[in-house]
Amino acid sequence: MRIAQVECTPRQEVYNPGDVLNVAVRFRDSFVGQCEAGLIRRDGAAQPLPADFKRNVLARSSNRLYEGQIQVREDQIGACILLVRLTPVKGEAETVPAGEQIIEVRPLRP
C-alpha cells in the first residue's frame, strides 16, 4: 500500500470553502480495496484522528490509480493536509498523509 504520487488539481495558492479538488492517488504496486480522501486541519494532525473524519471515496481507475473529488468545507479554514484512508480487501484500514502539500483555506469575504 505504498503511495507513489498524489495529485490535487486545480493548483492554487489559496482555496475557499466550496471549492472542489480533483484528487488522483497513484500506488507503486497494485492496490485493491477502498481508498478514501479528506482534508484535516494541520494543527489537528498531531492529535489522534477521529474515526469519522469526513472523507470521500475515490473511484478505482486501475489497480494503481484511484481518482475522485473532495470539497473544501467551511470548518477547514486554515492550513490543511490531505489524508488518505486505505482499506485493502484483506487487511486492516490505515490512514496516512498524502504527500507534503499544504492546502491553505481562507474564508470568502464579501
FIPA-62555 format. One line per 3 residues: number of its first residue (from 1); their letters; for each residue z, x, y of N, C-alpha, C, CB. Coordinates in nm, 2 decimals. Glycine has a CB too. Layout:
BEGIN
NUM	a	Z:X:Y:Z:X:Y:Z:X:Y:Z:X:Y | ... $
% end
This chain:
BEGIN
1	mri	0.00:0.08:-0.12:0.00:0.00:0.00:0.00:0.09:0.13:0.12:-0.09:0.00 | -0.08:0.19:0.13:-0.08:0.28:0.24:-0.19:0.23:0.34:-0.10:0.42:0.20 | -0.15:0.21:0.46:-0.24:0.16:0.56:-0.31:0.28:0.62:-0.17:0.09:0.68 $
4	aqv	-0.44:0.28:0.62:-0.52:0.39:0.68:-0.55:0.37:0.83:-0.66:0.40:0.60 | -0.57:0.25:0.87:-0.61:0.22:1.01:-0.58:0.08:1.05:-0.76:0.26:1.04 | -0.54:0.06:1.17:-0.52:-0.08:1.23:-0.59:-0.08:1.36:-0.36:-0.11:1.24 $
7	ect	-0.67:-0.19:1.37:-0.75:-0.21:1.50:-0.71:-0.34:1.56:-0.90:-0.20:1.47 | -0.68:-0.33:1.69:-0.65:-0.45:1.77:-0.75:-0.46:1.88:-0.50:-0.45:1.83 | -0.82:-0.58:1.89:-0.91:-0.60:2.00:-0.88:-0.73:2.06:-1.06:-0.59:1.95 $
10	prq	-0.91:-0.75:2.18:-0.97:-0.66:2.28:-0.86:-0.56:2.32:-1.02:-0.73:2.40 | -0.90:-0.44:2.36:-0.80:-0.34:2.41:-0.78:-0.36:2.56:-0.86:-0.20:2.37 | -0.66:-0.38:2.59:-0.62:-0.40:2.73:-0.50:-0.32:2.76:-0.60:-0.55:2.77 $
13	evy	-0.48:-0.29:2.89:-0.36:-0.22:2.93:-0.24:-0.31:2.92:-0.37:-0.16:3.07 | -0.26:-0.44:2.96:-0.15:-0.54:2.96:-0.21:-0.67:2.91:-0.10:-0.56:3.11 | -0.13:-0.74:2.83:-0.16:-0.87:2.77:-0.07:-0.97:2.83:-0.15:-0.87:2.61 $
16	npg	-0.12:-1.10:2.83:-0.04:-1.21:2.88:-0.01:-1.31:2.77:-0.12:-1.28:3.00 | 0.09:-1.39:2.79:0.12:-1.49:2.69:0.00:-1.58:2.68:0.25:-1.57:2.72 | -0.04:-1.62:2.56:-0.16:-1.70:2.53:-0.28:-1.62:2.49:-0.19:-1.78:2.66 $
19	dvl	-0.28:-1.49:2.52:-0.39:-1.40:2.47:-0.39:-1.40:2.32:-0.38:-1.26:2.53 | -0.51:-1.38:2.27:-0.53:-1.37:2.12:-0.58:-1.23:2.09:-0.63:-1.48:2.07 | -0.51:-1.17:1.99:-0.55:-1.04:1.94:-0.62:-1.05:1.81:-0.43:-0.94:1.93 $
22	nva	-0.74:-0.99:1.79:-0.80:-0.98:1.66:-0.75:-0.85:1.60:-0.96:-0.97:1.68 | -0.70:-0.87:1.47:-0.64:-0.76:1.40:-0.71:-0.73:1.28:-0.49:-0.79:1.37 | -0.74:-0.60:1.25:-0.81:-0.56:1.13:-0.72:-0.45:1.07:-0.95:-0.50:1.15 $
25	vrf	-0.68:-0.47:0.94:-0.59:-0.37:0.87:-0.67:-0.31:0.76:-0.46:-0.44:0.82 | -0.69:-0.18:0.76:-0.77:-0.11:0.65:-0.67:-0.03:0.57:-0.88:-0.02:0.71 | -0.68:-0.04:0.44:-0.60:0.03:0.35:-0.67:0.15:0.29:-0.55:-0.06:0.24 $
28	rds	-0.59:0.26:0.25:-0.65:0.38:0.19:-0.70:0.34:0.05:-0.55:0.49:0.18 | -0.62:0.27:-0.02:-0.65:0.22:-0.16:-0.66:0.07:-0.16:-0.55:0.28:-0.26 | -0.71:0.02:-0.27:-0.72:-0.12:-0.29:-0.59:-0.19:-0.28:-0.79:-0.16:-0.42 $
31	fvg	-0.58:-0.30:-0.21:-0.46:-0.38:-0.20:-0.49:-0.52:-0.22:-0.39:-0.36:-0.06 | -0.43:-0.58:-0.32:-0.45:-0.73:-0.35:-0.31:-0.79:-0.33:-0.51:-0.75:-0.49 | -0.31:-0.89:-0.24:-0.18:-0.96:-0.21:-0.20:-1.03:-0.08:-0.06:-0.87:-0.21 $
34	qce	-0.08:-1.06:-0.02:-0.08:-1.12:0.11:-0.04:-1.02:0.22:0.02:-1.24:0.11 | -0.12:-1.03:0.33:-0.10:-0.94:0.44:-0.08:-1.03:0.57:-0.22:-0.84:0.47 | 0.04:-1.01:0.63:0.07:-1.09:0.75:0.10:-1.00:0.86:0.19:-1.18:0.72 $
37	agl	0.06:-1.04:0.99:0.09:-0.95:1.10:0.16:-1.03:1.21:-0.05:-0.89:1.15 | 0.24:-0.96:1.29:0.31:-1.03:1.40:0.36:-0.93:1.50:0.42:-1.12:1.35 | 0.38:-0.97:1.62:0.44:-0.88:1.72:0.59:-0.90:1.73:0.38:-0.91:1.86 $
40	irr	0.66:-0.79:1.76:0.80:-0.80:1.78:0.83:-0.71:1.90:0.88:-0.76:1.65 | 0.93:-0.75:1.97:0.97:-0.66:2.09:1.02:-0.53:2.04:1.08:-0.73:2.17 | 0.97:-0.43:2.11:1.00:-0.29:2.07:1.15:-0.26:2.07:0.93:-0.19:2.16 $
43	dga	1.23:-0.31:2.16:1.37:-0.29:2.16:1.44:-0.36:2.04:1.43:-0.34:2.29 | 1.38:-0.46:1.99:1.44:-0.53:1.87:1.40:-0.46:1.74:1.39:-0.67:1.87 | 1.31:-0.36:1.74:1.26:-0.30:1.62:1.37:-0.21:1.55:1.14:-0.21:1.65 $
46	aqp	1.47:-0.17:1.63:1.57:-0.08:1.58:1.68:-0.17:1.50:1.64:0.00:1.69 | 1.68:-0.29:1.54:1.78:-0.38:1.47:1.71:-0.43:1.34:1.82:-0.50:1.56 | 1.79:-0.48:1.25:1.73:-0.54:1.13:1.65:-0.66:1.17:1.84:-0.59:1.03 $
49	lpa	1.53:-0.67:1.10:1.43:-0.77:1.13:1.48:-0.90:1.08:1.29:-0.74:1.08 | 1.46:-1.01:1.15:1.49:-1.14:1.09:1.38:-1.17:0.98:1.49:-1.25:1.20 | 1.42:-1.23:0.87:1.33:-1.25:0.76:1.22:-1.35:0.81:1.40:-1.31:0.64 $
52	dfk	1.24:-1.43:0.91:1.15:-1.53:0.95:1.08:-1.49:1.08:1.21:-1.66:0.97 | 1.06:-1.36:1.11:0.99:-1.33:1.24:0.85:-1.39:1.23:0.98:-1.17:1.26 | 0.80:-1.43:1.35:0.67:-1.51:1.35:0.55:-1.41:1.32:0.65:-1.58:1.48 $
55	rnv	0.47:-1.45:1.22:0.36:-1.37:1.18:0.25:-1.46:1.14:0.40:-1.27:1.08 | 0.12:-1.41:1.14:0.01:-1.49:1.09:-0.05:-1.42:0.97:-0.10:-1.51:1.20 | -0.10:-1.50:0.87:-0.16:-1.45:0.75:-0.30:-1.40:0.79:-0.17:-1.56:0.64 $
58	lar	-0.33:-1.28:0.74:-0.47:-1.22:0.76:-0.55:-1.25:0.64:-0.46:-1.07:0.79 | -0.68:-1.27:0.66:-0.77:-1.30:0.55:-0.82:-1.18:0.49:-0.89:-1.39:0.60 | -0.84:-1.18:0.36:-0.89:-1.06:0.28:-1.04:-1.06:0.29:-0.84:-1.07:0.13 $
61	ssn	-1.09:-0.96:0.36:-1.24:-0.95:0.37:-1.29:-0.86:0.25:-1.28:-0.88:0.50 | -1.21:-0.77:0.21:-1.24:-0.69:0.09:-1.10:-0.64:0.03:-1.34:-0.57:0.12 | -1.10:-0.56:-0.07:-0.98:-0.51:-0.13:-0.91:-0.41:-0.03:-1.00:-0.45:-0.26 $
64	rly	-0.99:-0.36:0.06:-0.93:-0.26:0.16:-0.93:-0.30:0.30:-1.01:-0.13:0.15 | -0.97:-0.43:0.33:-0.98:-0.48:0.47:-0.92:-0.62:0.47:-1.12:-0.47:0.52 | -0.82:-0.64:0.56:-0.77:-0.77:0.59:-0.79:-0.79:0.74:-0.62:-0.78:0.55 $
67	egq	-0.83:-0.91:0.78:-0.86:-0.94:0.92:-0.80:-1.08:0.96:-1.01:-0.94:0.95 | -0.77:-1.09:1.09:-0.71:-1.22:1.14:-0.68:-1.21:1.28:-0.59:-1.26:1.06 | -0.61:-1.31:1.33:-0.57:-1.32:1.47:-0.43:-1.35:1.49:-0.66:-1.43:1.54 $
70	iqv	-0.37:-1.29:1.59:-0.23:-1.33:1.63:-0.23:-1.36:1.78:-0.13:-1.21:1.60 | -0.14:-1.45:1.81:-0.13:-1.50:1.95:-0.01:-1.44:2.02:-0.13:-1.65:1.96 | -0.03:-1.39:2.14:0.08:-1.34:2.22:0.16:-1.46:2.27:0.03:-1.24:2.33 $
73	red	0.29:-1.45:2.24:0.38:-1.57:2.28:0.47:-1.53:2.40:0.47:-1.61:2.17 | 0.52:-1.63:2.47:0.60:-1.61:2.59:0.73:-1.53:2.56:0.63:-1.74:2.66 | 0.78:-1.55:2.44:0.91:-1.48:2.41:0.89:-1.33:2.38:0.98:-1.55:2.30 $
76	qig	0.77:-1.28:2.39:0.74:-1.14:2.36:0.71:-1.06:2.48:0.62:-1.13:2.26 | 0.76:-1.10:2.60:0.73:-1.03:2.72:0.81:-0.90:2.72:0.78:-1.12:2.85 | 0.74:-0.79:2.75:0.79:-0.66:2.74:0.71:-0.57:2.65:0.94:-0.66:2.70 $
79	aci	0.76:-0.46:2.61:0.69:-0.37:2.52:0.70:-0.42:2.38:0.74:-0.22:2.53 | 0.59:-0.44:2.31:0.59:-0.49:2.17:0.52:-0.39:2.08:0.53:-0.63:2.16 | 0.55:-0.40:1.95:0.48:-0.33:1.85:0.43:-0.43:1.74:0.56:-0.22:1.78 $
82	llv	0.33:-0.39:1.67:0.27:-0.48:1.57:0.33:-0.44:1.43:0.11:-0.47:1.56 | 0.38:-0.54:1.37:0.44:-0.52:1.23:0.35:-0.60:1.13:0.59:-0.57:1.23 | 0.34:-0.54:1.01:0.27:-0.60:0.91:0.36:-0.62:0.79:0.14:-0.51:0.87 $
85	rlt	0.36:-0.73:0.73:0.44:-0.76:0.61:0.34:-0.77:0.49:0.52:-0.90:0.62 | 0.36:-0.68:0.40:0.27:-0.67:0.28:0.34:-0.72:0.16:0.22:-0.53:0.26 | 0.28:-0.82:0.09:0.33:-0.87:-0.03:0.23:-0.86:-0.14:0.38:-1.02:-0.02 $
88	pvk	0.24:-0.75:-0.23:0.15:-0.74:-0.34:0.16:-0.85:-0.44:0.16:-0.60:-0.40 | 0.06:-0.87:-0.52:0.06:-0.97:-0.63:0.18:-0.94:-0.72:-0.07:-0.97:-0.70 | 0.20:-0.82:-0.76:0.31:-0.78:-0.84:0.39:-0.68:-0.77:0.26:-0.73:-0.98 $
91	gea	0.50:-0.73:-0.71:0.59:-0.63:-0.64:0.66:-0.70:-0.53:0.51:-0.52:-0.58 | 0.74:-0.63:-0.46:0.83:-0.68:-0.35:0.76:-0.67:-0.22:0.96:-0.60:-0.35 | 0.79:-0.76:-0.13:0.74:-0.76:0.01:0.80:-0.65:0.09:0.77:-0.90:0.08 $
94	etv	0.71:-0.59:0.17:0.76:-0.48:0.25:0.70:-0.50:0.40:0.70:-0.34:0.19 | 0.79:-0.48:0.50:0.74:-0.49:0.64:0.74:-0.35:0.70:0.84:-0.58:0.72 | 0.62:-0.31:0.75:0.60:-0.18:0.81:0.54:-0.19:0.95:0.51:-0.10:0.71 $
97	pag	0.57:-0.09:1.03:0.50:-0.09:1.16:0.35:-0.05:1.14:0.56:0.02:1.26 | 0.26:-0.12:1.22:0.12:-0.10:1.20:0.07:-0.01:1.31:0.04:-0.23:1.20 | 0.08:0.12:1.29:0.03:0.22:1.39:0.13:0.25:1.50:-0.10:0.17:1.45 $
100	eqi	0.08:0.33:1.60:0.17:0.37:1.70:0.14:0.30:1.84:0.14:0.52:1.73 | 0.05:0.20:1.84:0.01:0.13:1.96:0.12:0.05:2.01:-0.12:0.05:1.93 | 0.15:0.06:2.14:0.25:-0.03:2.21:0.17:-0.13:2.29:0.34:0.06:2.30 $
103	iev	0.21:-0.26:2.27:0.14:-0.37:2.33:0.23:-0.42:2.44:0.10:-0.48:2.23 | 0.19:-0.40:2.56:0.26:-0.44:2.68:0.23:-0.58:2.72:0.24:-0.35:2.80 | 0.33:-0.67:2.72:0.31:-0.81:2.75:0.38:-0.84:2.88:0.36:-0.91:2.64 $
106	rpl	0.31:-0.90:2.98:0.36:-0.94:3.11:0.34:-1.09:3.13:0.31:-0.85:3.22 | 0.43:-1.15:3.20:0.41:-1.30:3.23:0.30:-1.32:3.33:0.54:-1.36:3.28 | 0.24:-1.44:3.33:0.14:-1.47:3.43:0.21:-1.51:3.55:0.05:-1.59:3.38 $
109	rp	0.16:-1.47:3.66:0.21:-1.51:3.79:0.12:-1.60:3.87:0.25:-1.38:3.88 | 0.16:-1.71:3.92:0.07:-1.80:3.99:0.02:-1.74:4.13:0.14:-1.93:4.02 $
% end
